[in-house]
Amino acid sequence: MPDRLDALPVASPCVRLCTLNAQDVCVGCGRTLADITGWTKMSEAEKQACVAQARATLQQLGRPLPPYPPPNLPLRQAPRRR
């Protein structure tokens, strides 16, 4: 187990409100489309910087800041038809 918090992997800031604005910025997490698609290839330092930039972007957009890391919410399933 890592003994330092900065040694832990950076969690994705995705909050499952995936909607891009006209500038290709997600209004849920604040990342750009390029950040979202490149997340798995980023180093931990790049991910930390990405999350910091995403928070700043959300503040500039006047959007609420989601919790980081986001809670592990179960995916909603469509209701069964009878």
N, C-alpha and C positions, 0 to 999 in steps of 0.2 A: 504494500500500500504506500503511495507517495506520502512523504512527510511535509510537502509544501503544496499549498493550494494552486500555485502557478504551474505545478507539474501535472495537474489533472487535465484531461482533454477538454477542449472548449466545446460546449454544447451548441448545437445549432440554435439560432435565435428564432426559428420558425415558430409561429403561434397559430398556424393553420387558418390564417386569414389572408390567403394568397390572392391579392388583387393588385395588379400593376397600374400605376398612374401613367400619364402621358410621357413621363420621363423614364419609363421602365423601372420605377422604384416601387417595391412592395409597400403598400400602406399598412400592412400588418406588422412586418418586422423591420422595415426601413432599409433593406438591402437592395442593391441594384440587381437586375436580371443577370448580369455578368457575375456578381458575387454569389448569387444563388446557384447558378450552374457550375461555378468553379469551386464551391465550398469543399468538396471532397479532395481536391488537389492542393488546398491551402495548407501551409505549415500552421502549427499552433499559434505562433506569433502573428501570422497573417490573419488567422481567425479572430484573435483578440482584437486586432486593429479593425477588422471588418465589423465586429459587434459594436465597438466604440463609435465607429462612423455611422452605423445604422441607428444607434440611439440619438446621435446628433442630428441625423437626417429627420427622424421622427419628430424631434423637438422643433426643427425648422418648419416642418409641415403642419405643426400644431396638433399632431396625433398623440394619443396617450402612449406612454411607455409601457410595454408589456413586461411581465416579470422575466428576468434572465437568470438562470436558464428557465425556459418555459416549463409549466407543469406537464407531466406526462398524462395527457388526456386520451381516453379511449376514442377510437374513431367511431363516428356515428354510423349505424347501419340503417339502411332503409327499412321501414316497417314491412312486415310480411303481409302479403295480400291473402285474403281468405277466399 
